[in-house]
Each structure stands twice: as structure tokens, then as C-alpha cells.
Amino acid sequence: MALITTSVSFAIRAQLETVFITNFNLSSQDLGTAFAPVFLGLTITLIVGGALVDHFGMRRIMWMAFIFHMIGITLTMLAFDFWSLFFGSLAIGIGNGMVEAACNPLVATMYSEHKTKMLNRFHIWFPGGIMLGSLLGYFLIEKLGISWQLLVASMYVPTLIYGLLLLGQKFPKTERVQLGISTAGMWKAIATPLFIFMGFCMLLTASTEIGTNQRITTLLEETGVSAILVLAFINGIMAIGRGFAGPVVKKLDTSGMLLLSAIFAMLGLIWLSFSSGATTFMAAAVFAVGICYFWPTMLGFVSERIPESGALGLSLIGGIGNFAASLVLPIIGIFMDTESTGAETLRYMAVLPAILIVAFTFLTITMRRNKTSQA
């Protein structure tokens, strides 16, 4: 329910892009800047929360998420200009960061033998929530024409539910604490070349996934289809794919999954840039397969291959991803405000997974070589 709150906020912002631009007299770049604090706040909170979760416990971090979600939803619902939207986005971002900081190590701790599989299953509810939020926004705004403030207020529902569910719950200690890995060992693991390499890759995977999904209304406005329905379609496929991540992990291993994902993401973006009408959904399906496993498999790889990094390692990787999104959103806005169309912007973005294909090919070869030498 906490992750649904996070993901529904993404879908609702995507749905209300044109509303905010019109009502608040913002440029596309302004809107990207106003949305960026969601990811910047998430980044800072993930890193800080990841560093503190071992000491304060996951339960307290989750209660902080609840408080900031309630504040952020209220501020966004009452927003009337750039700055009120900015601070509402920031508070929601902090809440989202607290959810990730607590829940990712919680899943890794509870399912230590199947981390990538179960992190993918947990993260079903990110695309799942986006799909729900997209359909909700489509029917409430485009079909029924209700006030956008009421759409934002709908986020209170999952927030209050997860707040009630938290009452009386007991959380385990993190895996790092249970294993007795020192804080010095954790920081040493984070400074390894492999962790730094994965941090670089997270910049690109997150920009590919979140940047496209968050600005999809403007990116696909020339295709002749409802962009919000395309967003729901993409995230429906992602949710299904993550639900069946177990067999894929067994077949390809985490590095192989990431390589295949990068290939499909690049092909999907290129196809989307040339699509219109019904073919937009076909291209979107290819793109969805590409980005489906990016986020949870990056987390799973770090947790499995660099377990000494602990909760902080997971939070840093997630934080890097959200920091990348905070940078790419205004850049997409600049493209949209200047000479580029949505199609041209999608072609520029296809460069990101193209770089990842090279990076993940190197990673896959290296991991298999290490596995062979150890055998």
C-alpha cells in the first residue's frame, strides 16, 4: 500500500501535466523543474534514510514516510502556483524516499535467498499503482471532468490504509545488522568499483524508465492516442513481467536480465518515436518489456553481489536513480520547449539504453568469467 501511494503520485502528476501548465501559466521546463523535487527529495531521503535505517529501525522510517505523504498530498491539493507545487512535490518525494529506504532492505532481509525475485514482486506495485492511477485519472478527468484537486485527494486513500496497517507491526533488524557486518565494512563495499559501476548504470536505467513515463503526456501528444492510456498499458505489462521475474532470473541471471532489458528499451523508444495510432501501443509494449526489470533487478544485483553494502547500498542505488530523474525531467522540458517534438525527444532518449547495452554486455561477460573461474 505504501508503494501504491508512491506510484499513484507519479501517474497523477503525469495526468495533470497540461492542467498545471495551463492553470499556473508554466512552461514545459518550469513544470519539469516543479516536478524535479519529487525525485530530488526522494534521493536525499533515500540516502539519509538508508544510513539511518539500521539505527532507527524500519518501522520508524515508515512512520516518517506516512507523515510526509500526508503533508505532500495536502500541499499539492492546495497548490496555486509554481512554488506551492514545488514544495508539495518535495514533501511527496521525501515520503516516497522513506518508503524505498525502509521497504527495499525489509524485502531483502525477509527473503535473503530470493532477493531479485522478491524485489521484483514487491516492485509490481510501482507499475501496478501507476496503472491504477492512470486509469483513475483518465476516467475522473477526461471522462467525468471532475476537479483535479479531487484526483490528488484520492492519494489519501492508500496512504491512510498503509498508516493503519503499520499499527502494531513488528519489523526485523536489517540483514547487515543480523549478519554482524560492521559499518566500516559497509562503507568499504560502497567504495568498490562494481558498486560505482552499478551507480553509473542506475543513472541511465532510471532516466530511461522514469523520465519517459513521467513526461509521457507531452512526449506522445502527436500520436493521436490517449497518452495516459498508453501509460496504463506500459505499466500493466511491467506489473505482469515483474510478477514472473523468478523464472527469468533463473534463466538469464541478473546481469543477463539487465542486458536484455536495455536492448528492448532502446528498440521500444525508437519505435515509439515513429509510431501513431494503434502502433503506439505495440511500440509501448516493447518499451515496457525493456524497462520492466530495470529498477528491482538493479537493487537485486547490488543486494546479491555486494551484500556488505546493506540497507545503505540499496538506498544509494535507489537515490542515484531518483537523482537522475530529477536531472532528466527539466532536460526533457527544454527539448519540448525548443525545436524538438515528442518524437525527436524520444530518439534522443534512446541513446541512454544504447549506452547501457554496452555497459551490461561488459557486466555479463565479467560476471560469467568470474563464475567460471570460481568453479
C-alpha positions as CSV (number, residue, x, y, z in Angstrom):
1,M,0.0,0.0,0.0
2,A,2.9,2.4,0.7
3,L,4.4,1.7,-2.7
4,I,1.0,2.2,-4.3
5,T,0.9,5.7,-2.7
6,T,4.3,6.4,-4.2
7,S,3.4,5.2,-7.7
8,V,-0.1,6.7,-7.9
9,S,1.5,10.1,-7.3
10,F,3.6,9.5,-10.4
11,A,0.6,8.7,-12.5
12,I,-1.5,11.6,-11.2
13,R,1.4,14.1,-12.0
14,A,1.6,12.7,-15.5
15,Q,-2.2,13.1,-15.9
16,L,-2.2,16.7,-14.7
17,E,0.8,18.0,-16.7
18,T,-1.3,20.0,-19.1
19,V,-3.6,21.2,-16.3
20,F,-0.7,22.6,-14.3
21,I,0.9,24.2,-17.4
22,T,-2.4,26.0,-18.3
23,N,-3.7,26.9,-14.8
24,F,-0.3,28.0,-13.4
25,N,1.0,29.6,-16.6
26,L,4.1,27.4,-16.7
27,S,6.4,26.4,-19.5
28,S,7.2,22.7,-20.0
29,Q,10.7,23.4,-18.5
30,D,9.0,25.1,-15.5
31,L,6.9,22.1,-14.9
32,G,9.9,19.7,-15.1
33,T,11.6,21.9,-12.5
34,A,8.5,21.8,-10.3
35,F,8.3,18.0,-10.5
36,A,12.0,17.5,-10.0
37,P,11.8,17.9,-6.2
38,V,9.8,14.7,-6.1
39,F,13.0,12.9,-7.2
40,L,15.4,15.2,-5.5
41,G,13.6,14.8,-2.2
42,L,13.4,11.1,-2.8
43,T,17.2,11.0,-3.5
44,I,18.2,12.9,-0.3
45,T,15.8,10.9,1.8
46,L,16.8,7.6,0.4
47,I,20.5,8.3,1.2
48,V,19.8,9.7,4.7
49,G,17.1,7.1,5.5
50,G,19.4,4.3,4.2
51,A,22.1,5.5,6.5
52,L,19.8,5.7,9.5
53,V,17.5,2.6,9.0
54,D,20.0,0.3,10.7
55,H,19.9,2.5,13.8
56,F,16.3,3.8,14.0
57,G,14.7,0.7,12.5
58,M,12.5,0.3,9.5
59,R,9.3,0.9,11.5
60,R,10.2,4.5,12.4
61,I,11.3,5.2,8.8
62,M,7.9,4.0,7.6
63,W,6.0,6.3,10.0
64,M,8.1,9.2,8.7
65,A,7.0,8.2,5.2
66,F,3.4,8.4,6.3
67,I,3.7,11.9,7.8
68,F,5.4,13.4,4.7
69,H,3.0,11.7,2.3
70,M,0.1,13.3,4.2
71,I,1.8,16.7,4.1
72,G,2.7,16.4,0.4
73,I,-0.7,15.4,-0.7
74,T,-2.3,18.3,1.2
75,L,0.2,20.8,-0.2
76,T,-0.3,19.6,-3.8
77,M,-4.1,19.6,-3.5
78,L,-3.9,23.2,-2.3
79,A,-1.3,24.3,-4.9
80,F,-1.9,27.5,-6.8
81,D,1.5,28.4,-8.4
82,F,5.0,27.1,-9.2
83,W,6.3,27.3,-5.6
84,S,3.3,25.7,-3.9
85,L,3.5,22.9,-6.5
86,F,7.3,22.7,-5.9
87,F,7.0,22.2,-2.1
88,G,4.2,19.8,-2.4
89,S,6.3,17.7,-4.8
90,L,9.2,17.9,-2.4
91,A,7.2,16.6,0.6
92,I,5.8,13.7,-1.5
93,G,9.3,13.0,-2.7
94,I,10.6,12.7,0.9
95,G,7.7,10.3,1.7
96,N,8.5,8.2,-1.3
97,G,12.1,8.1,-0.3
98,M,11.3,6.9,3.2
99,V,9.2,4.1,1.7
100,E,12.1,2.9,-0.5
101,A,14.6,3.3,2.3
102,A,12.6,1.0,4.6
103,C,10.9,-1.5,2.3
104,N,13.8,-2.5,0.0
105,P,16.0,-3.7,2.9
106,L,12.9,-5.2,4.5
107,V,12.3,-7.4,1.4
108,A,16.0,-8.3,1.1
109,T,16.1,-9.3,4.8
110,M,12.9,-11.3,4.7
111,Y,13.7,-13.2,1.5
112,S,17.5,-13.4,1.7
113,E,17.6,-16.4,-0.6
114,H,15.5,-14.9,-3.4
115,K,16.3,-11.2,-3.3
116,T,15.9,-10.3,-7.0
117,K,12.8,-12.4,-7.4
118,M,11.0,-10.9,-4.4
119,L,12.2,-7.3,-5.0
120,N,10.7,-7.6,-8.5
121,R,7.5,-8.9,-6.8
122,F,7.4,-6.1,-4.3
123,H,8.0,-3.6,-7.1
124,I,5.0,-4.9,-9.0
125,W,3.1,-2.3,-7.1
126,F,5.1,0.6,-8.7
127,P,3.8,0.0,-12.2
128,G,0.7,-1.5,-10.7
129,G,0.0,1.7,-8.9
130,I,0.8,3.8,-11.9
131,M,-1.7,1.7,-14.0
132,L,-4.4,2.2,-11.3
133,G,-3.6,5.9,-11.1
134,S,-3.6,6.4,-14.8
135,L,-7.0,4.7,-15.3
136,L,-8.4,6.6,-12.3
137,G,-7.1,9.9,-13.8
138,Y,-8.4,9.0,-17.3
139,F,-12.0,8.3,-16.1
140,L,-12.2,11.1,-13.5
141,I,-10.6,13.9,-15.5
142,E,-11.1,13.0,-19.2
143,K,-14.4,11.3,-18.9
144,L,-16.2,12.7,-15.9
145,G,-14.4,16.1,-15.8
146,I,-14.0,16.3,-12.0
147,S,-11.8,18.8,-10.3
148,W,-8.1,18.0,-10.4
149,Q,-7.9,18.6,-6.7
150,L,-10.2,15.7,-6.0
151,L,-7.9,13.5,-8.1
152,V,-5.0,14.5,-6.0
153,A,-7.1,13.9,-2.8
154,S,-7.6,10.2,-3.9
155,M,-4.0,9.6,-2.8
156,Y,-5.2,9.9,0.8
157,V,-6.9,6.5,0.5
158,P,-3.8,4.2,0.1
159,T,-1.8,6.5,2.5
160,L,-4.4,6.1,5.3
161,I,-4.6,2.4,4.6
162,Y,-0.9,1.8,5.0
163,G,-0.8,4.0,8.1
164,L,-3.5,1.8,9.7
165,L,-1.7,-1.3,8.6
166,L,1.5,-0.1,10.3
167,L,-0.2,-0.1,13.7
168,G,1.2,-2.8,15.9
169,Q,3.6,-4.2,13.3
170,K,7.0,-5.5,14.3
171,F,9.9,-5.2,11.9
172,P,13.0,-7.3,11.8
173,K,16.5,-5.9,12.1
174,T,18.2,-5.4,8.7
175,E,20.2,-8.2,7.1
176,R,23.5,-6.3,7.6
177,V,22.9,-6.0,11.4
178,Q,21.8,-9.7,11.6
179,L,25.0,-10.8,9.9
180,G,27.2,-8.6,12.1
181,I,28.8,-6.7,9.2
182,S,30.4,-3.6,10.6
183,T,29.7,0.0,9.5
184,A,33.3,0.2,8.2
185,G,32.7,-2.9,6.1
186,M,29.5,-1.3,4.6
187,W,31.3,1.8,3.6
188,K,34.2,-0.2,2.1
189,A,31.7,-2.2,0.0
190,I,30.1,1.0,-1.3
191,A,33.6,2.2,-2.5
192,T,34.2,-0.8,-4.7
193,P,34.5,-0.5,-8.5
194,L,31.5,-2.8,-9.0
195,F,29.2,-0.6,-6.8
196,I,30.4,2.6,-8.6
197,F,29.8,1.0,-12.0
198,M,26.3,0.0,-11.0
199,G,25.7,3.5,-9.7
200,F,26.6,4.8,-13.2
201,C,24.3,2.3,-14.8
202,M,21.4,3.4,-12.5
203,L,21.7,6.9,-13.7
204,L,20.8,5.7,-17.2
205,T,18.2,3.0,-16.3
206,A,16.2,5.4,-14.1
207,S,16.4,8.2,-16.7
208,T,15.1,5.8,-19.4
209,E,12.2,4.5,-17.3
210,I,11.1,7.4,-15.1
211,G,11.9,10.2,-17.5
212,T,9.8,8.7,-20.2
213,N,6.9,7.7,-18.0
214,Q,6.7,11.0,-16.1
215,R,6.5,13.2,-19.3
216,I,4.6,10.8,-21.4
217,T,1.6,13.1,-21.9
218,T,3.7,15.7,-23.8
219,L,6.0,13.1,-25.4
220,L,3.1,11.3,-27.1
221,E,0.8,14.2,-27.7
222,E,1.2,13.9,-31.5
223,T,0.5,10.2,-31.8
224,G,-3.3,10.5,-31.9
225,V,-3.9,8.3,-28.8
226,S,-4.6,8.9,-25.2
227,A,-1.1,9.2,-23.6
228,I,-2.5,8.3,-20.2
229,L,-3.9,5.1,-21.5
230,V,-0.5,4.3,-23.1
231,L,1.0,4.9,-19.6
232,A,-1.5,2.5,-18.0
233,F,-0.8,-0.1,-20.8
234,I,3.0,0.2,-20.3
235,N,2.7,-0.2,-16.5
236,G,0.3,-3.1,-16.8
237,I,2.8,-5.0,-18.8
238,M,5.6,-4.1,-16.3
239,A,3.5,-5.4,-13.4
240,I,2.9,-8.7,-15.1
241,G,6.5,-9.1,-16.0
242,R,7.7,-8.4,-12.5
243,G,5.3,-11.0,-11.2
244,F,7.1,-13.6,-13.3
245,A,10.6,-12.4,-12.6
246,G,11.6,-15.7,-10.8
247,P,11.9,-17.9,-13.9
248,V,13.6,-15.1,-15.8
249,V,16.2,-14.7,-13.1
250,K,16.8,-18.4,-13.1
251,K,17.2,-18.5,-16.9
252,L,19.3,-15.3,-17.5
253,D,20.8,-14.3,-14.2
254,T,20.6,-10.7,-13.1
255,S,23.2,-9.3,-15.5
256,G,21.6,-11.1,-18.4
257,M,18.2,-9.7,-17.5
258,L,19.7,-6.1,-17.4
259,L,21.3,-6.6,-20.9
260,L,18.1,-7.9,-22.4
261,S,16.1,-5.0,-20.8
262,A,18.5,-2.4,-22.3
263,I,18.0,-3.9,-25.8
264,F,14.2,-3.9,-25.6
265,A,14.2,-0.4,-24.1
266,M,16.2,1.1,-26.9
267,L,14.1,-0.6,-29.6
268,G,10.9,0.5,-27.9
269,L,11.9,4.1,-27.7
270,I,12.9,4.2,-31.3
271,W,9.7,2.6,-32.4
272,L,7.6,4.9,-30.2
273,S,9.3,7.9,-31.9
274,F,7.9,6.8,-35.3
275,S,4.5,5.5,-34.1
276,S,1.0,6.8,-34.3
277,G,-2.4,5.4,-33.7
278,A,-2.7,1.7,-32.7
279,T,1.0,1.0,-33.4
280,T,1.8,3.3,-30.5
281,F,0.6,0.5,-28.1
282,M,2.7,-2.1,-29.9
283,A,5.8,0.1,-29.6
284,A,4.9,0.8,-25.9
285,A,4.7,-2.9,-25.3
286,V,8.3,-3.4,-26.4
287,F,9.4,-0.4,-24.3
288,A,7.5,-1.8,-21.3
289,V,9.3,-5.2,-21.6
290,G,12.6,-3.2,-21.7
291,I,12.1,-1.1,-18.6
292,C,10.2,-3.8,-16.7
293,Y,13.1,-5.3,-14.8
294,F,15.4,-2.3,-14.6
295,W,14.8,-0.9,-11.2
296,P,14.2,-4.0,-9.0
297,T,16.9,-6.0,-10.7
298,M,19.5,-3.3,-10.2
299,L,18.6,-3.4,-6.5
300,G,18.6,-7.2,-6.5
301,F,22.1,-7.3,-8.2
302,V,23.6,-5.0,-5.6
303,S,22.0,-6.9,-2.7
304,E,23.1,-10.2,-4.0
305,R,26.6,-9.4,-5.4
306,I,27.5,-6.7,-2.8
307,P,25.6,-7.7,0.3
308,E,28.1,-6.0,2.6
309,S,26.7,-2.6,1.4
310,G,23.5,-3.4,3.3
311,A,20.5,-1.0,3.5
312,L,22.7,2.0,2.7
313,G,23.8,0.3,-0.6
314,L,20.2,-0.2,-1.7
315,S,19.3,3.3,-0.7
316,L,22.3,4.8,-2.6
317,I,21.4,2.9,-5.7
318,G,17.8,4.0,-5.5
319,G,18.9,7.5,-4.6
320,I,21.1,7.7,-7.7
321,G,18.2,6.6,-9.8
322,N,15.9,9.3,-8.5
323,F,18.6,11.9,-8.7
324,A,18.9,11.0,-12.4
325,A,15.2,11.5,-12.8
326,S,15.4,15.0,-11.2
327,L,18.0,15.9,-13.8
328,V,16.4,14.5,-16.9
329,L,12.9,15.9,-16.4
330,P,13.9,19.6,-16.9
331,I,16.1,18.5,-19.8
332,I,13.1,16.8,-21.5
333,G,11.2,20.1,-20.9
334,I,13.9,22.1,-22.6
335,F,13.7,19.8,-25.7
336,M,9.9,20.1,-25.7
337,D,10.1,23.9,-25.4
338,T,12.5,24.4,-28.3
339,E,12.7,22.9,-31.7
340,S,12.2,19.2,-30.8
341,T,8.9,17.4,-31.0
342,G,8.0,14.5,-28.7
343,A,9.1,12.0,-31.3
344,E,12.5,13.7,-31.6
345,T,12.9,13.8,-27.9
346,L,12.2,10.0,-27.7
347,R,15.0,9.4,-30.2
348,Y,17.4,11.4,-28.1
349,M,16.4,9.3,-25.1
350,A,17.1,6.1,-27.0
351,V,20.8,6.9,-26.6
352,L,20.6,6.1,-22.9
353,P,19.7,2.4,-23.3
354,A,22.2,2.2,-26.2
355,I,25.0,3.1,-23.8
356,L,23.5,0.5,-21.3
357,I,23.7,-2.2,-23.9
358,V,27.5,-1.8,-24.0
359,A,27.7,-1.5,-20.2
360,F,25.6,-4.5,-19.4
361,T,27.4,-6.6,-22.1
362,F,30.6,-5.9,-20.3
363,L,29.0,-6.7,-16.9
364,T,27.5,-10.0,-18.2
365,I,30.8,-11.2,-19.7
366,T,32.7,-10.2,-16.5
367,M,30.2,-12.0,-14.2
368,R,30.2,-15.2,-16.2
369,R,34.0,-15.1,-16.4
370,N,34.2,-14.8,-12.6
371,K,31.7,-17.6,-12.1
372,T,33.7,-19.8,-14.4
373,S,37.0,-19.1,-12.6
374,Q,35.4,-19.7,-9.2
375,A,34.0,-23.1,-10.4
